[in-house]
Amino acid sequence: MRSRTLVILATVVGALLALIYLAEDKVASTDERAAASKQLIQAKAEDMVSLELEWQGARVHFERDAKVADKEPGKAGESGAMPAVSSAAERSWRMTEPFAKLADDAAVDRFAGELAGLEIMRDLEGAKREDLGLDPPRGQVTWKTATAEGLIEIGGSVPATHDVVVAASGRRSPAVTADTLVSELSRPPGEWRGREVVTATRDRIERVTLQPSPGAPVVLARSGETLRLTSPVADFVDRDLADGLLGELSGLRMETFLDPPLADDVEQALARRAGVVELSISGQPEPVRIEIGGERAPGKRVWRVGDQVFESASRLGDALVRPAVAWRSRSWTRFENWRIEKVRIEEAAGTLDLVRSDGEWLRDGKKIPFTAASDLLYALTAAKADTLVEAAAEESAGALAAARPALTATLSDADGNEELLTLEAATDRGARARTRGREVTLLLPKKLVDDLVLKISAVRAAEPVVEAVAKPH
């Protein structure tokens, strides 16, 4: 009897739950339909592939580029061409009218979002178009998705409000909605242009050629995560300078568009050209050529990329006047603390191995205090020379052949990359240091070398960490 009662109760509860679910689902569906009925258009911003804006005789047309997020950066698609971006989110809109240019993605995305979000405040049944400012309309917007399209006509403003009258395809009568689109529609066509000069991500910049006027070019090429100097000499580049250069390139924007016919002072500024920066970008067949002119106003230079002249306060022009020697790194190593997984020190006191293991450091297989190892790594990666001396100059003096390293440090990372550092015995003036792969000698300050020796001694003297043994309960 008890089992039968439980079965009946379970059946009743199940039926009640089903009724509740159906009721909630019906309410949700009703709410969704009510919300949808308020929308002026039934389209999502992210689904729009085309937009055409007309306002008082001016027309702008946008097309959304095909998504490339599923392609690997630097590889061509089926057409053999790769857009100057690494994902659709970085560059998705382009202008086709009144001229072919990259569009200001943020502005077009914002407009598409406002368009898709327009809600009907009230319908104007029976009202005449001519009485509502719709015959003719002040402007209109044509939108398309992959499966639908529509037209919105903009009429007159509603007095004493921030509303406007519109007519939308698919709706029987005009309606009142917020006037959020009006300010965007009245934007001059040229202001919809993209303002980024370099649309590729910085990791796709393969080569930067700095050609001052006058002067010899300085060429920097991609080397792992940073750049390497390849001309007029081959050497490591100061990482801060390399990062600063890539940052200036990524941040270069067309602050003010200067369109034909160019004013005399613009032409004069272009004629006082400081030089040219040329970029080779992975996946792009043609380099990006950036001409840097003179100042038109204090702190503002005139620039030209392709057929577009513009004004910008960017400091990129400072890179042109920097001599090649100033680009050369004074750091003993290109490794950073976080990259180092293993350090081998070889000196008169013997060989010392430090290996990273689960966030800790092992000295010859035994865990030592983290601080001692970390201080040594910092001393190695922070070491910078006072002076750089070409290897050829030392060889001519016979100094290099006679010198023997007093210390050798081999740094390794998780990818198997290694860097060999050597250091000669210090004198009162400091110590000569070398980095494998560089044809230059670094003169390290004596204070720095003395500090490094102390850090190595501290690691050698560090007592192994004794692991606490859990007591049985």
C-alpha positions in Angstrom: 0.0 0.0 0.0 2.8 2.3 0.9 4.6 1.7 -2.5 1.4 2.5 -4.4 0.9 5.7 -2.5 4.4 6.8 -3.3 3.9 6.1 -7.0 0.7 8.2 -7.0 2.4 11.1 -5.2 5.3 11.0 -7.6 3.0 11.1 -10.6 1.1 14.0 -9.2 4.3 15.9 -8.4 5.6 15.2 -11.9 2.4 16.5 -13.5 2.5 19.7 -11.4 6.1 20.3 -12.4 5.2 19.9 -16.0 2.4 22.3 -15.8 4.6 24.9 -14.0 7.3 24.5 -16.7 4.7 24.9 -19.5 3.3 28.0 -17.8 6.7 29.6 -17.3 7.7 28.8 -20.8 4.5 30.3 -22.1 5.1 33.5 -20.0 8.7 33.7 -21.2 7.6 33.3 -24.8 4.9 35.9 -24.4 7.5 38.3 -22.8 9.9 37.7 -25.7 7.2 38.3 -28.3 6.2 41.5 -26.5 9.8 42.7 -26.4 10.3 41.8 -30.1 7.2 43.7 -31.1 8.8 46.9 -29.6 11.9 46.6 -31.7 11.9 48.8 -34.8 13.8 46.2 -36.8 14.3 42.5 -36.3 18.0 42.2 -36.7 21.1 41.9 -34.5 24.0 44.2 -34.9 26.5 41.4 -35.1 24.6 39.8 -38.0 24.7 43.0 -40.2 26.9 42.6 -43.3 26.0 45.9 -45.0 24.9 49.4 -44.0 24.1 52.4 -46.2 23.6 55.8 -44.6 22.0 58.8 -46.5 21.7 62.2 -44.9 20.6 65.3 -46.8 22.2 64.2 -50.0 25.4 62.6 -48.6 25.8 58.8 -48.8 28.1 56.4 -47.0 28.2 52.7 -47.7 29.8 50.1 -45.5 30.5 46.4 -46.0 31.6 44.0 -43.3 34.7 41.9 -44.2 34.5 38.2 -44.0 35.5 36.8 -40.7 39.1 35.6 -40.4 39.2 34.5 -36.8 39.4 30.9 -37.8 42.5 31.5 -39.9 46.0 31.3 -38.4 47.8 34.7 -38.4 50.2 35.1 -41.2 48.5 32.4 -43.5 46.7 33.3 -46.6 43.1 32.3 -47.3 41.7 30.6 -50.4 42.2 33.8 -52.4 45.8 33.9 -51.4 45.4 37.3 -49.6 45.3 37.9 -45.9 43.6 40.9 -44.4 45.7 43.3 -42.3 44.3 41.8 -39.1 44.4 38.7 -37.0 40.7 38.5 -36.2 37.4 39.8 -37.4 37.0 41.8 -34.2 40.0 43.9 -35.0 38.9 45.0 -38.5 35.5 44.2 -39.8 34.1 47.2 -41.7 35.2 49.0 -44.8 33.8 51.9 -46.7 32.9 51.5 -50.4 31.2 54.9 -50.9 32.0 57.8 -51.3 35.5 56.3 -51.5 37.1 53.0 -50.7 38.8 53.2 -47.3 39.0 51.2 -44.1 36.1 52.3 -41.8 36.2 53.4 -38.1 35.2 50.0 -36.7 34.2 51.3 -33.3 31.9 54.0 -34.9 30.2 51.7 -37.3 29.7 49.0 -34.6 28.3 51.6 -32.3 25.9 52.7 -35.0 24.8 49.2 -35.8 24.2 48.5 -32.1 22.1 51.7 -31.8 20.1 50.7 -35.0 19.4 47.2 -33.7 18.4 48.5 -30.3 15.8 51.1 -31.5 12.4 50.7 -29.8 9.0 51.9 -30.9 7.5 54.4 -28.4 4.3 54.7 -30.2 2.8 54.1 -33.6 1.3 57.0 -35.6 -1.7 55.3 -37.3 -3.4 57.3 -40.0 -0.8 60.1 -40.0 0.3 61.5 -43.4 4.0 61.2 -44.4 4.2 64.8 -45.5 3.0 65.9 -42.1 5.7 63.9 -40.4 8.7 65.1 -42.3 8.9 61.9 -44.3 8.0 63.3 -47.8 10.8 63.5 -48.5 12.7 62.0 -45.5 15.7 63.8 -44.0 17.7 60.7 -44.3 17.6 56.9 -44.4 19.4 53.8 -43.4 19.5 50.6 -45.4 20.7 47.5 -43.5 21.3 43.9 -44.6 22.1 40.6 -42.9 22.8 37.3 -44.6 19.1 36.5 -44.6 17.2 39.8 -44.5 17.3 43.5 -45.3 15.3 46.6 -44.5 15.0 50.4 -44.9 14.5 53.0 -42.2 13.5 56.6 -43.2 14.1 59.4 -40.8 11.5 62.1 -40.5 11.0 65.1 -38.4 11.9 65.6 -34.7 9.2 65.5 -32.1 9.0 68.9 -30.4 10.3 69.2 -26.8 11.7 65.7 -26.9 14.7 63.7 -27.9 12.5 61.6 -30.2 12.1 61.4 -34.0 9.6 60.0 -36.5 10.6 57.1 -38.6 9.2 54.8 -41.2 10.5 51.3 -41.4 10.0 48.7 -44.1 7.6 45.9 -43.0 5.6 48.2 -40.7 2.2 49.6 -41.8 2.5 53.0 -40.1 5.2 55.4 -39.1 6.4 55.4 -35.5 8.2 57.5 -32.9 11.6 56.3 -31.6 14.7 57.8 -29.9 16.7 60.2 -32.1 20.1 58.5 -31.2 20.9 57.9 -34.9 20.5 61.5 -36.0 23.8 62.8 -34.7 25.6 59.8 -36.3 23.9 60.2 -39.6 24.9 63.9 -39.8 28.6 63.0 -39.5 30.5 64.0 -42.6 31.3 61.0 -44.8 35.1 61.5 -44.3 34.8 61.2 -40.5 33.7 57.5 -40.9 37.2 56.6 -42.1 39.3 54.4 -39.9 42.0 56.4 -38.1 44.4 53.6 -37.4 47.5 53.7 -39.7 48.8 50.3 -38.8 45.9 47.8 -38.5 48.0 44.7 -38.1 48.8 43.5 -34.6 52.3 44.2 -33.5 53.3 40.5 -33.6 52.7 40.5 -37.4 55.2 43.3 -38.0 58.2 41.4 -39.5 60.5 44.3 -40.4 60.8 48.0 -39.8 63.0 50.2 -42.0 63.7 53.7 -40.7 65.0 56.0 -43.5 65.8 59.5 -42.2 66.2 62.4 -44.6 69.1 62.5 -45.1 71.0 59.6 -43.6 71.5 55.8 -43.8 68.6 53.5 -43.1 68.3 51.5 -39.8 66.6 48.1 -40.3 65.1 46.1 -37.5 63.6 42.7 -38.0 61.4 40.3 -36.0 63.3 38.1 -33.6 61.0 36.1 -31.4 58.9 38.5 -29.3 61.0 41.5 -30.1 63.1 43.1 -32.8 66.8 42.6 -33.8 69.0 45.1 -35.5 70.0 43.9 -39.0 71.5 47.0 -40.7 73.9 48.8 -40.7 75.1 46.3 -38.1 73.7 43.0 -36.8 73.0 43.1 -33.0 70.4 42.8 -30.3 68.1 45.8 -29.9 67.3 47.5 -26.6 64.0 45.9 -25.6 62.6 49.2 -24.2 63.3 51.0 -27.4 61.9 48.1 -29.5 58.7 48.0 -27.5 58.4 51.8 -27.7 58.8 51.7 -31.5 56.1 49.0 -31.9 53.9 50.9 -29.5 54.2 54.1 -31.5 53.4 52.2 -34.7 50.4 50.5 -33.2 49.1 53.8 -31.7 49.7 56.0 -34.7 46.3 57.5 -35.6 45.1 60.0 -38.2 44.1 62.7 -35.8 43.0 65.2 -38.5 42.3 64.2 -42.1 43.9 66.6 -44.7 42.1 66.1 -48.0 42.7 67.6 -51.4 43.1 70.3 -52.4 46.0 70.6 -49.9 46.7 73.9 -48.3 50.0 75.6 -49.0 51.3 75.0 -45.5 50.4 71.3 -45.7 52.4 71.0 -49.0 55.3 72.8 -47.4 55.2 70.5 -44.3 55.3 67.5 -46.6 58.2 69.0 -48.5 60.2 69.2 -45.2 60.1 65.5 -44.9 61.9 64.0 -41.9 62.0 60.6 -43.4 60.1 57.4 -44.1 59.1 54.4 -42.0 58.4 51.3 -44.0 56.8 48.2 -42.5 56.8 44.6 -43.8 53.7 42.8 -42.4 53.1 39.1 -42.3 50.4 38.2 -44.8 50.6 41.5 -46.7 52.3 41.5 -50.1 53.1 45.2 -50.1 54.9 47.1 -47.3 53.2 50.0 -45.5 55.0 53.2 -46.3 54.6 56.0 -43.8 56.0 59.4 -44.9 56.8 61.8 -42.0 56.7 65.5 -42.9 57.6 68.5 -40.9 55.5 70.3 -38.3 52.5 72.3 -39.5 51.8 73.5 -35.9 53.9 73.0 -32.7 53.9 69.3 -31.8 51.9 68.3 -34.9 53.5 66.8 -38.0 52.0 66.2 -41.4 52.1 62.6 -42.5 51.2 60.6 -45.6 50.2 57.0 -46.0 49.2 56.0 -49.6 47.0 58.8 -50.9 45.9 59.9 -47.4 47.5 63.0 -45.8 46.8 63.6 -42.2 48.1 65.4 -39.0 49.3 63.6 -35.9 51.2 64.4 -32.7 52.8 61.0 -32.6 56.5 60.8 -31.5 57.3 58.1 -34.1 59.4 60.7 -35.9 61.9 60.7 -33.0 62.9 57.1 -34.1 64.3 58.5 -37.4 66.9 60.6 -35.8 68.2 57.9 -33.4 71.5 56.6 -34.7 72.1 52.8 -35.1 74.4 52.6 -32.1 71.6 54.0 -29.9 69.4 51.1 -30.8 71.9 48.5 -29.7 71.1 46.7 -26.4 73.4 47.3 -23.4 71.8 44.4 -21.6 74.0 41.3 -21.1 71.1 39.0 -21.8 67.8 39.1 -23.7 66.2 36.7 -21.4 63.6 37.9 -18.8 63.2 36.5 -15.3 59.9 34.7 -16.1 61.4 33.0 -19.1 64.4 31.4 -17.3 63.8 27.7 -16.4 67.5 26.7 -15.9 70.8 28.5 -15.0 74.2 26.9 -15.1 77.1 28.8 -13.5 80.6 27.7 -14.2 83.5 29.4 -12.3 86.6 28.5 -10.3 84.4 27.5 -7.3 82.8 24.8 -9.5 79.6 24.3 -11.5 76.2 25.3 -10.1 72.9 24.3 -11.6 69.6 26.0 -10.8 66.4 24.4 -12.1 62.8 25.8 -11.8 60.4 23.1 -10.5 56.7 23.8 -9.7 57.5 27.5 -9.0 60.4 26.7 -6.7 64.2 26.6 -7.4 66.3 23.5 -7.1 70.1 23.8 -6.6 71.8 20.6 -7.8 68.4 18.8 -7.2 67.6 20.3 -3.8 65.2 23.1 -3.1 66.6 26.3 -1.8 65.0 29.5 -0.6 63.2 31.2 -3.5 64.7 34.7 -2.7 68.3 33.6 -3.1 67.6 32.2 -6.6 65.4 35.1 -7.6 68.0 37.7 -6.6 70.6 35.9 -8.8 68.3 35.9 -11.8 67.6 39.6 -11.3 71.3 40.4 -11.2 71.8 38.5 -14.5 68.8 39.9 -16.4 69.3 43.5 -15.1 73.0 43.7 -15.9 73.7 46.5 -18.4 76.9 47.8 -19.8 78.3 51.3 -19.5 80.1 51.0 -22.8 79.9 48.7 -25.9 83.2 47.8 -27.7 83.2 46.2 -31.2 84.9 42.8 -31.2 87.1 43.8 -34.1 88.6 46.7 -32.1 89.5 44.3 -29.2 90.9 41.8 -31.5 93.2 44.4 -33.1 94.5 45.2 -29.7 95.1 41.5 -28.9 93.0 41.8 -25.8 90.3 39.3 -26.8 92.6 36.5 -27.6 94.4 36.8 -24.3 91.3 37.0 -22.2 89.8 34.0 -20.5 86.3 34.1 -18.9 86.3 34.0 -15.1 82.6 33.0 -15.2 80.2 31.4 -17.6 76.4 31.5 -17.3 74.1 29.4 -19.5 70.4 30.4 -19.4 67.7 28.1 -20.8 63.9 28.5 -21.2 61.1 26.1 -21.5 61.3 26.0 -25.3 64.9 24.8 -25.3 66.4 28.2 -26.2 69.8 28.9 -24.6 72.0 31.9 -24.2 75.6 31.7 -23.2 77.1 34.6 -21.2 80.8 35.0 -20.3 82.5 37.4 -17.9 86.1 38.2 -17.5 87.8 39.0 -14.2 86.9 42.4 -12.9 89.3 45.3 -12.6 88.8 48.7 -11.0 87.2 49.8 -14.3 84.8 46.9 -14.4 84.7 43.7 -16.4 84.4 42.7 -20.1 81.3 40.5 -20.8 80.2 38.7 -23.9 76.9 37.2 -25.2 77.0 34.4 -27.7 75.7 35.7 -31.0 76.9 39.3 -30.5 80.0 40.7 -32.1 80.4 43.2 -29.3 82.0 43.3 -25.9 80.0 44.8 -23.0 81.9 46.7 -20.3 80.0 46.0 -17.1 80.5 48.3 -14.1 82.6 46.9 -11.2 79.8 47.5 -8.7 77.4 45.4 -10.8 79.9 42.6 -11.1 80.7 42.6 -7.4 76.9 42.4 -6.7 76.6 39.4 -9.1 79.4 37.6 -7.4 77.7 38.1 -4.0 74.4 36.7 -5.4 76.1 33.6 -6.7 77.9 33.1 -3.4 74.5 33.5 -1.6 73.0 30.7 -3.8 75.9 28.4 -3.1 75.7 29.1 0.7 71.9 28.8 0.9 70.7 26.0 3.2 68.3 23.5 1.6 64.7 24.0 2.5 63.5 21.2 4.9 60.0 20.0 4.0 57.7 19.8 6.9 56.5 16.2 7.5 52.8 15.9 8.4 52.2 14.2 11.7 49.9 11.2 11.7 46.5 11.7 13.4 
